[in-house]
């Protein structure tokens, strides 16, 4: 599929100065991963260190999309931040589980659940070590 056939929509909401909620609509694949990466890099550049990735409207994600999730997870950890995946579709959840990404990157059913994890995390300690 080309980008014209499979557009990606990314909406960023700054929940708190250091928390970005990123709602993604569309396929996360080779054609769209770069756009997704640019949105996340921009938020890192502006001081966000916690990312709530809402994947509830992503019907398909390939290794390109997954690599972006893993990369932002690593970059967020470097600044004592975290990444949380919110409500992935069954197909995306299956990919996350099969690859082991869901073991490393927390998966929450709601934004509120993910926010509770972020807010309960001690300052300066990455989420997986808290």
C-alpha angles and dihedrals in degrees: 000000000000126000091255090058094043112036121184125218120199121184119187122200119185102222094179132351091274100031126079123187108206116195113195125196120187139022118329102212143122092296096051107027094090092057090049090048092052091054092050094045090051091054092049089050089054093053103266111144102167119065127194104195110198105202096166091116097045108104094180137024126177130190091283092062092041091052090055091052091050092045094052089046090056093045092048091050089053088063095040091260136125145222125219126187113216126207101333115197114254092258092051092043089053091054091047091050096044092051095043093240090123089061091057102033113051116240118210131185095223143020089246091055091050092046090052089055092049094046092046092054116104113246114266095015119107113238095250092056097045 
